[in-house]
Amino acid sequence: MKLIMRTEFDNLRLNDSHAFATDSNGDKQVVKIYCGEKLIAKKTTVKKSIRYFGVKEYKDYLTDE
């Protein structure tokens, strides 16, 4: 996975055809976005640090706005 921008992550998250799951463990929170059974993006939050990641072909799943 590679770093992506927040706007790209939000585009994937707000798409109705994608599902997302949240997992928390202490100070760490992870939000994963799935298209069917395939993981396409995730957001990790550790304390105040937020990082957005996407698979290599994540741009194929973006919608036009």
C-alpha atoms as one frame of an Amber mdcrd trajectory, in Angstrom:
protein
   0.000   0.000   0.000   1.093   3.553  -0.637   0.211   6.906   0.911  -2.786
   8.700  -0.600  -4.446  12.068   0.033  -7.325  12.541   2.465  -9.687  13.674
  -0.317  -9.031  10.447  -2.230  -9.697   8.400   0.907 -12.962  10.292   1.536
 -14.000   9.703  -2.072 -13.550   5.952  -1.573 -15.290   5.981   1.827 -18.355
   7.896   0.616 -18.925   5.615  -2.385 -22.091   3.572  -1.720 -20.691   0.479
  -3.453 -17.809   0.280  -0.946 -18.033  -1.015   2.625 -15.862   0.046   5.531
 -14.963  -1.349   8.945 -13.465   0.326  12.010 -11.140  -1.274  14.556  -9.823
   0.379  17.713  -7.112  -0.786  20.067  -5.977   1.686  22.714  -4.532   4.764
  21.008  -4.631   3.178  17.548  -7.658   3.265  15.257  -7.851   1.694  11.791
 -10.587   2.267   9.190 -10.522  -0.188   6.279 -12.427   0.249   3.002 -13.448
  -2.794   0.981 -14.779  -3.250  -2.531 -16.457  -6.632  -2.260 -13.918  -8.751
  -0.374 -10.870  -6.777  -1.545  -9.179  -4.255   0.774  -8.606  -1.081  -1.262
  -7.720   1.563   1.347  -7.152   2.159   5.043  -6.696   5.033   7.467  -4.558
   4.641  10.571  -4.752   7.023  13.505  -2.172   6.796  16.288  -2.606   9.550
  18.866  -2.537  12.676  16.644  -0.910  11.097  13.584  -3.264  10.230  10.702
  -2.120   8.360   7.592  -4.125   7.286   4.541  -3.087   4.292   2.440  -4.383
   2.820  -0.810  -3.553  -0.189  -2.945  -1.603   0.416  -6.168  -4.761   0.477
  -8.319  -6.882   2.566  -5.895  -7.504   5.200  -8.606  -9.618   2.635 -10.478
 -12.120   2.784  -7.588 -12.411   6.606  -7.376 -15.614   8.300  -8.547 -15.771
  11.526 -10.544 -16.987  14.529  -8.578
